[in-house]
Amino acid sequence: MQNTLLTLDTPAAVVSLPRMQLNIERMQRQADALGVRFRPHVKTTKCAEVVAAQCAAGATGITVSTLKEADQFFGHGVTDILYAVGMAPHRLGHALDLRQRGCALQILTDSVEGAHAIVDYGHTHGHVFEVLIEIDTDGHRSGIKPGEPALLEVGRVLHEGGMQLAGVMTHAGSSYELNTPAAIAALAEQERAGSVLAAESLRAAGLPCAVVSVGSTPTALEVASLEGVTELRAGVYVFFDLVMHNVGVCSTDQIALSVLTTVIGHQADKGWAIVDAGWMAMSRDRGTAKQSHDYGYGQVCSLDGTPLEGYVLSGANQEHGILSLANGVDGDIVTRFPTGTRLRILPNHACATGAQFPAYEALAGDGTVQTWERFHGW
Amino acid sequence: MQNTLLTLDTPAAVVSLPRMQLNIERMQRQADALGVRFRPHVKTTKCAEVVAAQCAAGATGITVSTLKEADQFFGHGVTDILYAVGMAPHRLGHALDLRQRGCALQILTDSVEGAHAIVDYGHTHGHVFEVLIEIDTDGHRSGIKPGEPALLEVGRVLHEGGMQLAGVMTHAGSSYELNTPAAIAALAEQERAGSVLAAESLRAAGLPCAVVSVGSTPTALEVASLEGVTELRAGVYVFFDLVMHNVGVCSTDQIALSVLTTVIGHQADKGWAIVDAGWMAMSRDRGTAKQSHDYGYGQVCSLDGTPLEGYVLSGANQEHGILSLANGVDGDIVTRFPTGTRLRILPNHACATGAQFPAYEALAGDGTVQTWERFHGW
């Protein structure tokens, strides 16, 4: 049976294909204009059809956050894969297996001990790993700061140990905390300059550094120049979400992911409609709570995707969502949203909401829906 | 290969079998002492082996939050199932199918329109549904208040419409917001008294009401008497978690679920170890944030499960957790937790954390691990 939004069971994770395609083209155009390769981060979707669309638009490889993602997409024919999480020594065997089967998997480290572990494992197994050094350009997580002596030491351990020192990468994840184009552009320049400085330090020390890889969705969209950079990465741009809307890099009508839900009851005196999208569907992500506009667990939209101003999921239990006005009580909630009404909820965080579902329901412009599986776990 | 905590890939959702068994026996003893049936809520685990252990200890049926849970556990031989979420009209066909295949599925409504939908569908298909009326005893979500005229009206629509009016049920979910035995016991009495009052109103109006079903983990454990109640329900007690610890109904050494993780790097100057359990593993649940003790994304434990006082996951990205002191900077973080160190993290909310994993790793007292699948989605 050909499903539509009226026949799908709820809750369901609906992807608007026209919006997704525009988002993919927008980011690819941006990378093309900046003169760099584009390597989308597939952790957002974990979905073969989405990644196929990203590659068809011009992506030249992918970024993954787990080796399961690498396994899955290598199985779908993607061979150029950056594993962008610091390499745990116990996973080197898994990485070696992927490489020996023909996957051009790049791995990452940000410490001397991590570099030694890679070199030792490579020697033991007669294998040359392709390694990037993670650079910390904004202090939000992992990486070596561009000026730190450890950078050259890690580079030397890898290079002199016979590994292929491929380059440097950074991720300015603190861009999610900003909300003006100027601030994002300034962070993007900091991300660019820091990674280029790290690359130049390595080269000045006689070490190879072909790749300079940067990116986060906000910085990728607001950066003015990527001089010295070779590669851009971004993930959540493919769907966008309310957090990105508050950051200022998309409008709500560019958000391609929504959760289809059904009204199952009311508490009329409180102005509540109860829906079957609770936190199991939306995820527990409350990323907009600390932003300029708090959308609760999500922005309520009509079935055609139009935001219903002021209506949010104000609370969530596992399989119950509480739909109400964000401010005030709607005395007409029962007649406005009778039991059985279908609505769509824009999520705070597309990566977290998508992960709650075994599949996306891909909604074409003609209203028909195809089921696209996504994978789960490690 | 027989896995142990040293051979599992990370992150992994580890269930301590001795702790789980003690939790199961504790709640079953409580129901037995109170003289009521016990119907565990399986939404916490969605795992056949856990539910088998609950049934072996004396549970006389199960509670589910989705019809997929009903499908799955009916497939495992459980026939007595309460679907404890208000019935959406579009799901009546699914419920009918389960009942026609031999599942004694009870369904729920809290409105006149919902009751009419059930009656109409039952008439059309020549089927008598077994229906409970949801009672609101604490204002936290769905249900009809015990004294509301709608209660009798819903009862009459169902009964006179030829459905089997089985009884009433309530869930005092606001118990999660309490933290003293006296306050929980008072809410438990409110839950009991409200549901019994509703049952008595129905009976006084000449309507049947055999079942009076109540419960939440905190109220179930603190209630002194269940006079007039026939059935107790609880879910998260089987694993417990840090939220329940803050509520005051378990100690940390009764928490049966933890996330096994590996240290993958450090930011020494900040006192951070980076681990491979981010929010994708822990979930985005920050349930302890508004409680007396905020554990961040979880309490850090050594590999044997001993809490390491003061160390929490203070931050989380998708596949990165930031492990640090909750207060202050540990200048020895790199030597204390070298790269490759394996740790276990107690979660805020066992229902949310479990849902992030395709399987539990069931850890026996002898240190061996079996993989127990859990299902995902709707």
Interface residues (C-beta under 8 A of the other chain):
Chain A: D9 T10 P11 A12 K43 S65 T66 V85 G86 M87 A88 P89 H90 R91 D110 S111 E113 G114 A117 D136 R141 S142 G173 T262 I264 G265 H266 Q267 I274 D276 W279 M280 A281 S283 R284 D285 R286 N317 Q318 E319 H320 I322 P338 T339 G340 H349 C351 A352 A355 Q356 F357 P358 A359 H376 G377 W378
Chain B: D9 T10 P11 A12 K43 S65 T66 V85 G86 M87 A88 P89 H90 R91 D110 S111 E113 G114 A117 D136 R141 S142 G173 T262 I264 G265 H266 Q267 I274 D276 W279 M280 A281 S283 R284 D285 R286 N317 Q318 E319 H320 I322 P338 T339 G340 H349 C351 A352 A355 Q356 F357 P358 A359 H376 G377 W378
